[in-house]
Amino acid sequence: MLSSSTPVRLSLVARGPFLTGTRRRTSTPGTAHANIAASVTAPDGTQKDRWVARHSHQTVLQQHCDFFDTDNDGVIWPLDTYRGFRDLGFNILLSLIAVFIIHANFSYPTGNSIFPDPFFRLYVKNMHKAKHGSDTGTYDAEGRFIPQKFEDFFSKYGGDKDGLSKWDIWHGLKGQRVIMDPIGWFGAIFEWLATYIMLWPEDGIIKKEDVRRVYDGSIFPHIASRRAGKTKTKAT
């Protein structure tokens, strides 16, 4: 006869969560971190180029958007998003599609008025209001970073690879779906598709550390700078 805990054990074997006791511990993994995207391998967040220190006034979600706010006025125009995606290596068509999806869906929730913004601008200080369902849960409703949720997603769907294949991502998207949430479904699909295209791993596995740096936005300037360097090299 099976005990009441047996079904739970079976489900954990099939798709186990991240267990803090099995690897290097992250300080308070279940607690939302306001401005540090912490993980097992980066418990202090992104220290390269003093990222955490320079962005201590922003939530992790606001840091994620910082790359697109080029004049640091807290407002992201559609043209800012277009230029940002182009700098990250997306072609004209994909950049235009990204602008439409992002600004059409997120402009109103992040606005300061009950009336829609005629220019479809995004307001960084309110970006947490654009959080949608059917995602990993790594961002909470205030734009903070929850390490446990981040680690859980990779543990459940990536196994021991320390990364995710495109099929792992697909299974993760299906596993995280919430009923009657089409905006969340397509939002999650768009975000992971854009992440995979941007990183485009040679071995087909996007690395966990790279995805963590997507969450706090610290990888965006690095990719843009690297691509700018290649462009200059080709031009010369």
N, CA, C and O of each residue as an XYZ file, in Angstrom:
944
protein
N       0.832     -1.192      0.000
C       0.000      0.000      0.000
C       0.878      1.258      0.000
O       1.818      1.356      0.790
N       0.577      2.221     -0.883
C       1.378      3.424     -0.991
C       0.990      4.412      0.087
O      -0.188      4.567      0.408
N       1.976      5.073      0.640
C       1.694      6.110      1.628
C       1.231      7.364      0.906
O       1.335      7.470     -0.316
N       0.720      8.304      1.675
C       0.197      9.542      1.084
C       1.287     10.382      0.433
O       1.001     11.235     -0.407
N       2.555     10.138      0.826
C       3.645     10.944      0.269
C       4.218     10.354     -1.006
O       5.009     11.006     -1.687
N       3.824      9.113     -1.345
C       4.406      8.449     -2.506
C       4.173      9.192     -3.807
O       5.131      9.367     -4.559
N       2.950      9.648     -4.130
C       2.753     10.381     -5.377
C       3.631     11.614     -5.486
O       4.084     11.964     -6.576
N       3.873     12.274     -4.358
C       4.728     13.452     -4.372
C       6.144     13.062     -4.747
O       6.777     13.741     -5.555
N       6.655     11.971     -4.171
C       8.004     11.527     -4.467
C       8.129     11.141     -5.928
O       9.148     11.434     -6.554
N       7.125     10.496     -6.481
C       7.167     10.087     -7.875
C       7.217     11.304     -8.793
O       7.948     11.302     -9.783
N       6.456     12.330     -8.477
C       6.445     13.526     -9.315
C       7.776     14.258     -9.231
O       8.212     14.851    -10.218
N       8.427     14.230     -8.076
C       9.718     14.887     -7.939
C      10.787     14.151     -8.721
O      11.703     14.774     -9.258
N      10.683     12.840     -8.791
C      11.646     12.065     -9.574
C      11.508     12.410    -11.053
O      12.504     12.539    -11.764
N      10.269     12.558    -11.509
C      10.028     12.847    -12.920
C      10.476     14.254    -13.290
O      11.017     14.456    -14.377
N      10.267     15.215    -12.429
C      10.609     16.604    -12.734
C      10.920     17.303    -11.426
O      10.078     18.004    -10.864
N      12.131     17.106    -10.950
C      12.492     17.581     -9.626
C      12.795     19.059     -9.567
O      13.323     19.620    -10.527
N      12.468     19.706     -8.449
C      12.808     21.112     -8.255
C      14.267     21.253     -7.865
O      14.937     20.259     -7.586
N      14.753     22.461     -7.843
C      16.100     22.716     -7.384
C      16.144     22.582     -5.874
O      15.312     23.161     -5.176
N      17.113     21.818     -5.354
C      17.262     21.625     -3.917
C      18.536     22.311     -3.461
O      19.625     21.993     -3.940
N      18.403     23.254     -2.535
C      19.551     24.062     -2.137
C      20.636     23.247     -1.466
O      21.797     23.657     -1.465
N      20.292     22.107     -0.897
C      21.296     21.325     -0.192
C      22.205     20.520     -1.086
O      23.184     19.944     -0.613
N      21.893     20.465     -2.407
C      22.667     19.619     -3.300
C      23.853     20.333     -3.932
O      24.780     19.683     -4.416
N      23.834     21.646     -3.933
C      24.923     22.394     -4.529
C      25.266     23.581     -3.631
O      24.790     23.686     -2.501
N      26.098     24.465     -4.160
C      26.433     25.652     -3.403
C      25.161     26.433     -3.099
O      24.343     26.670     -3.988
N      25.003     26.819     -1.879
C      23.752     27.465     -1.472
C      23.716     28.923     -1.896
O      24.735     29.613     -1.906
N      22.520     29.375     -2.243
C      22.265     30.781     -2.508
C      21.572     31.352     -1.282
O      20.647     30.742     -0.746
N      22.013     32.511     -0.841
C      21.431     33.113      0.349
C      19.942     33.370      0.140
O      19.549     34.030     -0.822
N      19.122     32.849      1.037
C      17.665     33.013      1.008
C      17.093     32.878     -0.399
O      16.564     33.849     -0.939
N      17.188     31.692     -1.004
C      16.755     31.518     -2.401
C      15.280     31.762     -2.634
O      14.883     32.132     -3.739
N      14.453     31.561     -1.606
C      13.019     31.762     -1.788
C      12.572     33.195     -1.582
O      11.405     33.520     -1.798
N      13.488     34.054     -1.166
C      13.162     35.455     -0.916
C      13.384     36.291     -2.168
O      14.402     36.145     -2.845
N      12.435     37.163     -2.474
C      12.572     38.034     -3.644
C      13.694     39.035     -3.418
O      13.719     39.735     -2.405
N      14.628     39.098     -4.374
C      15.744     40.040     -4.309
C      15.378     41.281     -5.123
O      15.066     41.177     -6.310
N      15.416     42.433     -4.500
C      14.960     43.648     -5.170
C      15.835     44.031     -6.353
O      15.314     44.307     -7.433
N      17.141     44.053     -6.180
C      18.002     44.543     -7.250
C      19.191     43.644     -7.566
O      20.146     44.086     -8.205
N      19.145     42.394     -7.130
C      20.224     41.459     -7.429
C      19.637     40.182     -8.020
O      18.805     39.530     -7.389
N      20.061     39.829     -9.213
C      19.646     38.575     -9.847
C      20.618     37.491     -9.402
O      21.605     37.207    -10.080
N      20.326     36.896     -8.260
C      21.225     35.931     -7.654
C      20.908     34.512     -8.118
O      19.753     34.176     -8.381
N      21.944     33.690     -8.214
C      21.778     32.281     -8.547
C      22.834     31.488     -7.793
O      23.638     32.061     -7.058
N      22.834     30.183     -7.970
C      23.824     29.344     -7.302
C      25.233     29.726     -7.733
O      26.137     29.825     -6.903
N      25.418     29.941     -9.028
C      26.748     30.265     -9.550
C      27.083     31.747     -9.418
O      28.252     32.123     -9.513
N      26.088     32.586     -9.202
C      26.326     34.023     -9.044
C      25.506     34.531     -7.862
O      24.562     35.297     -8.058
N      25.847     34.120     -6.631
C      25.049     34.488     -5.454
C      25.005     35.986     -5.174
O      24.113     36.459     -4.469
N      25.959     36.735     -5.720
C      25.985     38.177     -5.522
C      25.527     38.934     -6.761
O      25.758     40.137     -6.876
N      24.884     38.238     -7.683
C      24.424     38.885     -8.898
C      25.557     39.142     -9.870
O      26.619     38.529     -9.766
N      25.341     40.034    -10.806
C      26.350     40.356    -11.825
C      27.301     41.417    -11.289
O      26.912     42.566    -11.078
N      28.545     41.023    -11.071
C      29.553     41.943    -10.559
C      30.393     42.560    -11.669
O      31.059     43.572    -11.449
N      30.371     41.966    -12.854
C      31.154     42.490    -13.980
C      30.740     43.922    -14.280
O      29.552     44.240    -14.342
N      31.743     44.786    -14.468
C      31.517     46.205    -14.761
C      30.683     46.886    -13.676
O      29.991     47.868    -13.942
N      30.755     46.360    -12.457
C      30.046     46.929    -11.304
C      28.549     47.073    -11.576
O      27.926     48.067    -11.204
N      27.984     46.052    -12.238
C      26.585     46.140    -12.639
C      25.654     46.328    -11.444
O      24.804     47.219    -11.452
N      25.810     45.496    -10.422
C      24.935     45.580     -9.248
C      25.067     46.937     -8.568
O      24.063     47.541     -8.192
N      26.280     47.416     -8.410
C      26.498     48.694     -7.731
C      25.903     49.844     -8.532
O      25.313     50.762     -7.961
N      26.054     49.799     -9.852
C      25.567     50.899    -10.688
C      24.053     50.897    -10.859
O      23.469     51.910    -11.243
N      23.412     49.753    -10.573
C      21.969     49.649    -10.757
C      21.237     49.336     -9.455
O      20.145     48.768     -9.465
N      21.846     49.708     -8.347
C      21.248     49.406     -7.050
C      19.943     50.159     -6.815
O      19.175     49.800     -5.923
N      19.685     51.199     -7.608
C      18.461     51.984     -7.456
C      17.307     51.403     -8.266
O      16.194     51.929     -8.221
N      17.560     50.321     -9.008
C      16.546     49.735     -9.874
C      16.211     48.308     -9.436
O      17.064     47.592     -8.910
N      14.971     47.912     -9.660
C      14.632     46.511     -9.473
C      15.272     45.708    -10.603
O      15.729     46.280    -11.592
N      15.305     44.401    -10.458
C      15.910     43.557    -11.493
C      15.145     43.694    -12.811
O      15.758     43.700    -13.879
N      13.826     43.803    -12.751
C      13.044     43.979    -13.972
C      13.346     45.321    -14.634
O      13.404     45.402    -15.861
N      13.536     46.369    -13.844
C      13.912     47.659    -14.399
C      15.303     47.600    -15.017
O      15.557     48.240    -16.038
N      16.201     46.839    -14.408
C      17.530     46.652    -14.979
C      17.434     45.954    -16.337
O      18.184     46.267    -17.262
N      16.508     45.013    -16.442
C      16.289     44.286    -17.689
C      15.919     45.253    -18.820
O      16.268     45.023    -19.978
N      15.214     46.328    -18.479
C      14.753     47.294    -19.479
C      15.733     48.443    -19.699
O      15.580     49.211    -20.649
N      16.727     48.567    -18.844
C      17.607     49.731    -18.842
C      18.330     49.921    -20.177
O      18.552     51.057    -20.597
N      18.696     48.842    -20.841
C      19.440     48.917    -22.100
C      18.667     49.707    -23.159
O      19.265     50.393    -23.989
N      17.348     49.606    -23.126
C      16.515     50.243    -24.141
C      16.197     51.705    -23.806
O      15.728     52.452    -24.665
N      16.451     52.107    -22.565
C      16.245     53.496    -22.148
C      17.572     54.238    -22.314
O      18.264     54.516    -21.334
N      17.913     54.549    -23.540
C      19.254     55.058    -23.844
C      19.538     56.431    -23.245
O      20.692     56.742    -22.952
N      18.513     57.255    -23.056
C      18.753     58.585    -22.480
C      18.451     58.634    -20.988
O      18.494     59.700    -20.374
N      18.148     57.483    -20.412
C      17.941     57.366    -18.957
C      16.882     58.323    -18.414
O      17.025     58.866    -17.318
N      15.818     58.523    -19.192
C      14.742     59.392    -18.716
C      13.561     58.597    -18.171
O      12.540     59.175    -17.798
N      13.697     57.269    -18.126
C      12.638     56.433    -17.578
C      11.522     56.132    -18.556
O      10.518     55.524    -18.186
N      11.686     56.554    -19.809
C      10.659     56.338    -20.831
C      11.285     55.638    -22.032
O      12.320     56.066    -22.542
N      10.649     54.561    -22.476
C      11.141     53.820    -23.637
C      10.149     54.010    -24.781
O       9.001     53.571    -24.701
N      10.600     54.663    -25.834
C       9.775     54.887    -27.006
C       9.884     53.680    -27.937
O      10.846     52.918    -27.843
N       8.915     53.495    -28.829
C       9.018     52.396    -29.803
C      10.315     52.429    -30.591
O      10.884     51.378    -30.886
N      10.793     53.623    -30.939
C      12.049     53.727    -31.675
C      13.227     53.255    -30.831
O      14.179     52.681    -31.360
N      13.168     53.495    -29.515
C      14.230     53.007    -28.623
C      14.281     51.485    -28.658
O      15.359     50.894    -28.728
N      13.115     50.857    -28.610
C      13.056     49.390    -28.645
C      13.565     48.859    -29.979
O      14.305     47.877    -30.021
N      13.168     49.504    -31.055
C      13.627     49.086    -32.389
C      15.155     49.157    -32.482
O      15.802     48.206    -32.920
N      15.713     50.274    -32.073
C      17.170     50.432    -32.135
C      17.868     49.419    -31.226
O      18.919     48.883    -31.575
N      17.278     49.164    -30.065
C      17.875     48.198    -29.153
C      17.925     46.812    -29.749
O      18.951     46.138    -29.662
N      16.834     46.374    -30.354
C      16.809     45.053    -30.972
C      17.764     44.977    -32.164
O      18.387     43.941    -32.395
N      17.879     46.052    -32.906
C      18.838     46.058    -34.017
C      20.264     45.940    -33.487
O      21.080     45.217    -34.059
N      20.568     46.645    -32.400
C      21.900     46.571    -31.804
C      22.212     45.173    -31.276
O      23.372     44.766    -31.215
N      21.159     44.440    -30.894
C      21.344     43.088    -30.376
C      21.442     42.044    -31.494
O      21.623     40.857    -31.224
N      21.324     42.486    -32.735
C      21.528     41.576    -33.852
C      20.281     41.107    -34.563
O      20.376     40.292    -35.480
N      19.115     41.591    -34.175
C      17.890     41.188    -34.842
C      17.748     41.953    -36.156
O      18.137     43.117    -36.251
N      17.191     41.292    -37.164
C      17.011     41.972    -38.443
C      15.844     42.953    -38.376
O      15.155     43.046    -37.361
N      15.636     43.675    -39.459
C      14.619     44.731    -39.471
C      13.231     44.177    -39.185
O      12.486     44.742    -38.385
N      12.881     43.065    -39.841
C      11.541     42.501    -39.670
C      11.297     42.059    -38.233
O      10.276     42.411    -37.643
N      12.226     41.292    -37.663
C      12.054     40.815    -36.290
C      12.034     41.977    -35.297
O      11.318     41.927    -34.297
N      12.806     43.008    -35.567
C      12.823     44.177    -34.678
C      11.485     44.897    -34.714
O      10.992     45.345    -33.678
N      10.895     45.010    -35.895
C       9.583     45.653    -36.016
C       8.503     44.828    -35.326
O       7.611     45.372    -34.676
N       8.593     43.504    -35.476
C       7.629     42.625    -34.808
C       7.755     42.766    -33.293
O       6.752     42.816    -32.582
N       8.991     42.828    -32.808
C       9.225     42.977    -31.371
C       8.634     44.287    -30.860
O       8.012     44.315    -29.799
N       8.824     45.361    -31.604
C       8.265     46.663    -31.208
C       6.747     46.582    -31.098
O       6.162     47.069    -30.131
N       6.120     45.969    -32.085
C       4.658     45.867    -32.077
C       4.170     45.052    -30.877
O       3.263     45.479    -30.163
N       4.768     43.885    -30.657
C       4.328     43.015    -29.563
C       4.533     43.683    -28.207
O       3.634     43.687    -27.366
N       5.717     44.243    -28.006
C       6.057     44.806    -26.697
C       5.234     46.058    -26.389
O       4.636     46.171    -25.319
N       5.210     46.980    -27.322
C       4.549     48.258    -27.025
C       3.032     48.165    -27.097
O       2.337     48.886    -26.381
N       2.505     47.288    -27.950
C       1.054     47.127    -28.025
C       0.496     46.515    -26.748
O      -0.620     46.831    -26.334
N       1.278     45.637    -26.129
C       0.789     44.929    -24.938
C       1.194     45.581    -23.620
O       0.455     45.482    -22.640
N       2.337     46.237    -23.572
C       2.869     46.716    -22.304
C       2.752     48.216    -22.096
O       2.984     48.700    -20.988
N       2.398     48.966    -23.139
C       2.334     50.417    -22.980
C       1.260     50.833    -21.985
O       1.531     51.607    -21.067
N       0.059     50.331    -22.157
C      -1.031     50.758    -21.275
C      -0.805     50.360    -19.810
O      -0.989     51.195    -18.924
N      -0.411     49.104    -19.531
C      -0.198     48.744    -18.121
C       0.861     49.587    -17.423
O       0.759     49.830    -16.221
N       1.878     50.037    -18.158
C       2.958     50.791    -17.520
C       2.721     52.291    -17.544
O       3.534     53.050    -17.016
N       1.635     52.729    -18.141
C       1.362     54.162    -18.259
C       0.968     54.805    -16.947
O       0.684     54.128    -15.959
N       0.956     56.134    -16.960
C       0.631     56.911    -15.760
C      -0.799     57.411    -15.759
O      -1.216     58.095    -14.824
N      -1.561     57.077    -16.798
C      -2.915     57.595    -16.934
C      -3.890     56.463    -17.221
O      -3.495     55.371    -17.631
N      -5.163     56.741    -16.999
C      -6.185     55.745    -17.340
C      -6.432     55.717    -18.846
O      -7.097     54.821    -19.366
N      -5.883     56.717    -19.531
C      -6.028     56.770    -20.979
C      -4.788     56.185    -21.652
O      -3.678     56.365    -21.152
N      -4.955     55.492    -22.772
C      -3.797     54.910    -23.473
C      -2.826     56.000    -23.938
O      -3.238     57.102    -24.299
N      -1.568     55.681    -23.923
C      -0.542     56.608    -24.399
C      -0.586     56.632    -25.927
O      -0.429     55.580    -26.547
N      -0.791     57.778    -26.550
C      -0.893     57.833    -28.014
C       0.398     57.458    -28.722
O       0.386     57.121    -29.906
N       1.521     57.515    -27.996
C       2.814     57.178    -28.595
C       3.295     55.779    -28.203
O       4.391     55.363    -28.579
N       2.464     55.059    -27.446
C       2.771     53.691    -27.025
C       4.116     53.597    -26.289
O       4.887     52.661    -26.496
N       4.373     54.565    -25.445
C       5.614     54.540    -24.677
C       5.519     53.586    -23.481
O       4.427     53.277    -23.004
N       6.665     53.135    -23.016
C       6.757     52.310    -21.816
C       7.398     53.136    -20.709
O       8.371     53.851    -20.947
N       6.857     53.038    -19.507
C       7.406     53.764    -18.367
C       8.089     52.763    -17.434
O       7.448     51.901    -16.832
N       9.405     52.908    -17.337
C      10.230     51.922    -16.642
C       9.820     51.758    -15.186
O       9.841     50.641    -14.669
N       9.449     52.839    -14.511
C       9.113     52.754    -13.087
C       7.877     51.884    -12.845
O       7.692     51.353    -11.749
N       7.036     51.740    -13.866
C       5.823     50.932    -13.741
C       5.924     49.592    -14.465
O       4.913     48.924    -14.680
N       7.118     49.206    -14.832
C       7.268     48.008    -15.656
C       6.748     46.749    -14.967
O       6.337     45.807    -15.643
N       6.759     46.717    -13.653
C       6.257     45.551    -12.928
C       4.766     45.322    -13.166
O       4.270     44.210    -12.985
N       4.050     46.375    -13.572
C       2.622     46.235    -13.836
C       2.350     45.461    -15.117
O       1.215     45.058    -15.373
N       3.392     45.251    -15.925
C       3.244     44.515    -17.179
C       3.602     43.044    -17.025
O       3.638     42.311    -18.014
N       3.865     42.604    -15.806
C       4.168     41.189    -15.596
C       2.962     40.341    -15.992
O       1.822     40.651    -15.645
N       3.238     39.274    -16.721
C       2.156     38.394    -17.185
C       2.301     37.002    -16.568
O       3.327     36.674    -15.972
N       1.262     36.201    -16.724
C       1.289     34.840    -16.204
C       1.950     33.871    -17.168
O       2.476     34.269    -18.208
N       1.917     32.594    -16.810
C       2.458     31.510    -17.644
C       3.954     31.659    -17.901
O       4.465     31.149    -18.898
N       4.657     32.353    -17.011
C       6.102     32.494    -17.152
C       6.800     31.654    -16.086
O       6.165     30.811    -15.453
N       8.073     31.870    -15.884
C       8.812     31.064    -14.907
C       8.510     31.466    -13.473
O       8.748     30.688    -12.549
N       7.987     32.672    -13.273
C       7.745     33.163    -11.920
C       8.984     33.777    -11.294
O       8.969     34.136    -10.117
N      10.060     33.901    -12.069
C      11.310     34.440    -11.534
C      11.158     35.900    -11.121
O      11.680     36.312    -10.085
N      10.446     36.680    -11.928
C      10.072     38.022    -11.495
C       8.803     37.916    -10.658
O       7.880     37.183    -11.014
N       8.755     38.638     -9.556
C       7.497     38.678     -8.815
C       6.690     39.888     -9.267
O       7.098     40.585    -10.196
N       5.561     40.147     -8.633
C       4.656     41.212     -9.072
C       5.227     42.611     -8.863
O       4.638     43.595     -9.312
N       6.360     42.707     -8.190
C       7.001     44.005     -7.990
C       8.284     44.139     -8.796
O       9.023     45.112     -8.640
N       8.550     43.160     -9.661
C       9.735     43.228    -10.509
C      11.001     42.736     -9.836
O      12.103     42.966    -10.333
N      10.849     42.061     -8.705
C      12.019     41.530     -7.998
C      12.341     40.122     -8.498
O      11.518     39.478     -9.149
N      13.546     39.658     -8.185
C      14.064     38.383     -8.694
C      14.018     37.324     -7.594
O      14.538     37.535     -6.499
N      13.385     36.175     -7.896
C      13.292     35.081     -6.931
C      14.219     33.948     -7.384
O      13.874     33.221     -8.316
N      15.375     33.782     -6.756
C      16.343     32.763     -7.183
C      15.763     31.352     -7.250
O      16.080     30.604     -8.174
N      14.921     30.976     -6.289
C      14.372     29.624     -6.254
C      13.578     29.322     -7.523
O      13.700     28.232     -8.082
N      12.775     30.264     -7.979
C      11.979     30.069     -9.191
C      12.874     29.920    -10.410
O      12.619     29.092    -11.285
N      13.919     30.725    -10.459
C      14.877     30.653    -11.569
C      15.552     29.294    -11.606
O      15.629     28.658    -12.657
N      16.043     28.850    -10.449
C      16.736     27.562    -10.376
C      15.766     26.409    -10.640
O      16.131     25.426    -11.285
N      14.538     26.527    -10.146
C      13.535     25.480    -10.354
C      13.295     25.217    -11.834
O      13.216     24.063    -12.257
N      13.179     26.287    -12.625
C      12.875     26.130    -14.044
C      13.968     25.336    -14.747
O      13.671     24.451    -15.549
N      15.218     25.640    -14.456
C      16.323     24.924    -15.096
C      16.447     23.504    -14.565
O      16.782     22.587    -15.314
N      16.181     23.318    -13.284
C      16.256     21.978    -12.705
C      15.153     21.080    -13.251
O      15.393     19.911    -13.551
N      13.947     21.622    -13.379
C      12.800     20.834    -13.818
C      12.866     20.485    -15.300
O      12.505     19.378    -15.697
N      13.323     21.424    -16.111
C      13.250     21.217    -17.551
C      14.606     21.032    -18.230
O      14.673     20.537    -19.355
N      15.684     21.426    -17.554
C      17.007     21.279    -18.152
C      17.821     20.136    -17.588
O      18.826     19.737    -18.177
N      17.397     19.600    -16.443
C      18.141     18.504    -15.832
C      19.514     18.951    -15.349
O      19.648     19.967    -14.668
N      20.528     18.176    -15.713
C      21.897     18.456    -15.263
C      22.733     19.185    -16.311
O      23.955     19.253    -16.179
N      22.104     19.726    -17.341
C      22.861     20.336    -18.442
C      23.371     21.732    -18.104
O      24.219     22.261    -18.823
N      22.881     22.335    -17.040
C      23.213     23.711    -16.699
C      22.820     24.651    -17.829
O      23.468     25.669    -18.072
N      21.741     24.282    -18.513
C      21.250     25.080    -19.619
C      19.969     24.464    -20.157
O      19.427     23.523    -19.578
N      19.492     25.006    -21.271
C      18.247     24.531    -21.852
C      18.374     24.390    -23.358
O      18.908     25.276    -24.026
N      17.886     23.280    -23.895
C      17.774     23.132    -25.342
C      16.444     23.736    -25.775
O      15.616     24.100    -24.939
N      16.247     23.838    -27.077
C      14.968     24.403    -27.537
C      13.801     23.512    -27.159
O      12.688     24.004    -26.972
N      14.033     22.193    -27.040
C      12.956     21.291    -26.622
C      12.692     21.416    -25.126
O      11.550     21.296    -24.681
N      13.736     21.654    -24.360
C      13.547     21.915    -22.932
C      12.685     23.164    -22.732
O      11.785     23.185    -21.892
N      12.975     24.195    -23.514
C      12.202     25.428    -23.423
C      10.747     25.173    -23.782
O       9.835     25.674    -23.123
N      10.539     24.388    -24.837
C       9.171     24.081    -25.260
C       8.406     23.342    -24.174
O       7.250     23.660    -23.893
N       9.057     22.351    -23.562
C       8.404     21.622    -22.470
C       8.154     22.558    -21.283
O       7.135     22.446    -20.601
N       9.081     23.471    -21.047
C       8.898     24.427    -19.962
C       7.737     25.372    -20.219
O       6.983     25.703    -19.304
N       7.596     25.802    -21.456
C       6.479     26.679    -21.809
C       5.146     25.974    -21.596
O       4.193     26.564    -21.087
N       5.093     24.711    -21.990
C       3.859     23.951    -21.793
C       3.607     23.705    -20.310
O       2.468     23.775    -19.847
N       4.666     23.418    -19.575
C       4.509     23.111    -18.159
C       4.117     24.299    -17.306
O       3.513     24.128    -16.247
N       4.454     25.506    -17.752
C       4.175     26.711    -16.966
C       2.874     27.392    -17.372
O       2.500     28.404    -16.778
N       2.190     26.866    -18.357
C       0.976     27.516    -18.838
C      -0.100     27.595    -17.747
O      -0.291     26.664    -16.964
N      -0.786     28.723    -17.726
C      -1.905     28.928    -16.817
C      -3.174     28.992    -17.660
O      -3.183     29.604    -18.728
N      -4.234     28.368    -17.186
C      -5.470     28.288    -17.950
C      -6.031     29.685    -18.271
O      -5.969     30.603    -17.454
N      -6.574     29.809    -19.473
C      -7.229     31.043    -19.924
C      -6.292     32.242    -19.843
O      -6.681     33.310    -19.370
N      -5.057     32.064    -20.306
C      -4.071     33.140    -20.226
C      -3.346     33.297    -21.564
O      -2.126     33.134    -21.614
N      -4.060     33.610    -22.649
C      -3.410     33.690    -23.960
C      -2.322     34.751    -24.037
O      -1.312     34.546    -24.710
N      -2.510     35.892    -23.356
C      -1.465     36.922    -23.370
C      -0.198     36.392    -22.709
O       0.908     36.621    -23.198
N      -0.367     35.682    -21.594
C       0.786     35.096    -20.917
C       1.458     34.034    -21.766
O       2.686     33.984    -21.836
N       0.666     33.175    -22.418
C       1.243     32.117    -23.259
C       2.128     32.711    -24.351
O       3.293     32.344    -24.505
N       1.539     33.638    -25.100
C       2.281     34.204    -26.230
C       3.402     35.128    -25.776
O       4.421     35.261    -26.455
N       3.208     35.767    -24.622
C       4.280     36.585    -24.074
C       5.488     35.741    -23.721
O       6.620     36.110    -24.037
N       5.255     34.607    -23.067
C       6.348     33.715    -22.694
C       7.028     33.132    -23.937
O       8.254     33.042    -23.991
N       6.235     32.741    -24.925
C       6.806     32.207    -26.170
C       7.687     33.251    -26.842
O       8.796     32.944    -27.278
N       7.198     34.477    -26.927
C       7.971     35.548    -27.561
C       9.280     35.794    -26.815
O      10.334     35.926    -27.436
N       9.216     35.854    -25.499
C      10.411     36.156    -24.713
C      11.472     35.072    -24.847
O      12.653     35.377    -25.011
N      11.059     33.806    -24.778
C      12.036     32.729    -24.885
C      12.565     32.589    -26.310
O      13.738     32.275    -26.514
N      11.697     32.822    -27.293
C      12.149     32.766    -28.685
C      13.179     33.862    -28.955
O      14.211     33.617    -29.579
N      12.886     35.076    -28.476
C      13.823     36.187    -28.662
C      15.145     35.912    -27.949
O      16.216     36.221    -28.471
N      15.061     35.331    -26.758
C      16.280     35.005    -26.004
C      17.119     33.975    -26.749
O      18.338     34.113    -26.844
N      16.468     32.944    -27.277
C      17.204     31.898    -27.988
C      17.854     32.461    -29.258
O      19.009     32.157    -29.554
N      17.109     33.278    -30.003
C      17.662     33.858    -31.230
C      18.839     34.768    -30.903
O      19.851     34.749    -31.603
N      18.714     35.561    -29.847
C      19.777     36.482    -29.479
C      21.049     35.745    -29.050
O      22.150     36.110    -29.463
N      20.895     34.717    -28.229
C      22.060     33.967    -27.741
C      22.579     32.976    -28.777
O      23.787     32.791    -28.924
N      21.661     32.347    -29.486
C      21.942     31.382    -30.561
C      23.177     30.509    -30.271
O      24.219     30.683    -30.902
N      23.061     29.587    -29.333
C      24.205     28.751    -28.933
C      24.614     27.768    -30.035
O      23.760     27.182    -30.701
N      25.899     27.597    -30.214
C      26.405     26.694    -31.246
C      26.049     25.243    -30.957
O      25.808     24.462    -31.877
N      26.018     24.886    -29.681
C      25.696     23.507    -29.318
C      24.204     23.300    -29.076
O      23.786     22.201    -28.711
N      23.396     24.344    -29.275
C      21.955     24.224    -29.102
C      21.480     24.366    -27.672
O      20.285     24.234    -27.408
N      22.392     24.635    -26.733
C      22.036     24.762    -25.322
C      22.314     26.189    -24.858
O      23.465     26.625    -24.835
N      21.257     26.916    -24.486
C      21.495     28.247    -23.934
C      21.878     28.087    -22.461
O      21.210     27.384    -21.703
N      22.951     28.745    -22.080
C      23.525     28.567    -20.754
C      22.718     29.316    -19.693
O      22.192     30.403    -19.931
N      22.642     28.697    -18.519
C      21.864     29.278    -17.420
C      22.391     30.646    -17.023
O      21.611     31.553    -16.735
N      23.699     30.800    -17.005
C      24.284     32.076    -16.615
C      23.916     33.173    -17.620
O      23.664     34.313    -17.230
N      23.886     32.831    -18.908
C      23.493     33.820    -19.913
C      22.040     34.240    -19.728
O      21.710     35.419    -19.856
N      21.175     33.281    -19.428
C      19.761     33.603    -19.211
C      19.607     34.462    -17.953
O      18.803     35.394    -17.931
N      20.377     34.148    -16.908
C      20.320     34.971    -15.693
C      20.679     36.414    -16.019
O      20.064     37.346    -15.501
N      21.670     36.593    -16.875
C      22.090     37.943    -17.255
C      21.097     38.610    -18.207
O      21.094     39.833    -18.346
N      20.264     37.817    -18.854
C      19.154     38.400    -19.606
C      18.137     38.979    -18.626
O      17.591     40.059    -18.853
N      17.887     38.257    -17.540
C      16.929     38.729    -16.539
C      17.325     40.084    -15.966
O      16.467     40.950    -15.796
N      18.599     40.286    -15.665
C      18.998     41.581    -15.106
C      19.518     42.546    -16.175
O      19.947     43.656    -15.862
N      19.477     42.112    -17.440
C      19.831     42.996    -18.550
C      21.314     43.227    -18.754
O      21.696     43.940    -19.682
N      22.161     42.648    -17.918
C      23.592     42.937    -18.011
C      24.242     42.359    -19.260
O      25.329     42.787    -19.647
N      23.591     41.396    -19.892
C      24.180     40.798    -21.087
C      23.918     41.640    -22.334
O      24.634     41.499    -23.326
N      22.914     42.508    -22.308
C      22.565     43.283    -23.496
C      23.697     44.216    -23.956
O      24.054     44.178    -25.134
N      24.275     45.051    -23.081
C      25.386     45.901    -23.526
C      26.569     45.081    -24.036
O      27.255     45.487    -24.974
N      26.801     43.929    -23.417
C      27.911     43.073    -23.837
C      27.702     42.575    -25.266
O      28.623     42.625    -26.081
N      26.494     42.095    -25.574
C      26.204     41.597    -26.918
C      26.262     42.731    -27.932
O      26.831     42.570    -29.011
N      25.676     43.881    -27.592
C      25.675     45.017    -28.508
C      27.092     45.499    -28.788
O      27.424     45.827    -29.927
N      27.930     45.542    -27.749
C      29.317     45.968    -27.924
C      30.091     44.984    -28.787
O      30.877     45.379    -29.648
N      29.862     43.715    -28.549
C      30.550     42.682    -29.339
C      30.150     42.764    -30.807
O      30.999     42.653    -31.690
N      28.866     42.957    -31.068
C      28.391     43.053    -32.438
C      28.890     44.328    -33.117
O      29.203     44.317    -34.307
N      28.964     45.426    -32.361
C      29.492     46.677    -32.910
C      30.951     46.513    -33.310
O      31.388     47.052    -34.326
N      31.695     45.772    -32.513
C      33.085     45.506    -32.836
C      33.250     44.710    -34.106
O      34.136     44.987    -34.915
N      32.378     43.699    -34.285
C      32.422     42.905    -35.505
C      32.080     43.738    -36.724
O      32.685     43.595    -37.787
N      31.078     44.629    -36.549
C      30.670     45.492    -37.664
C      31.818     46.403    -38.091
O      32.063     46.588    -39.283
N      32.519     46.970    -37.107
C      33.650     47.847    -37.436
C      34.750     47.070    -38.129
O      35.387     47.565    -39.058
N      34.969     45.835    -37.664
C      36.012     45.009    -38.281
C      35.681     44.707    -39.744
O      36.554     44.761    -40.611
N      34.409     44.388    -40.008
C      33.999     44.105    -41.387
C      34.111     45.353    -42.255
O      34.483     45.281    -43.426
N      33.776     46.515    -41.650
C      33.795     47.760    -42.419
C      35.204     48.143    -42.827
O      35.412     48.718    -43.896
N      36.171     47.828    -41.981
C      37.549     48.183    -42.281
C      38.198     47.149    -43.191
O      39.368     47.289    -43.550
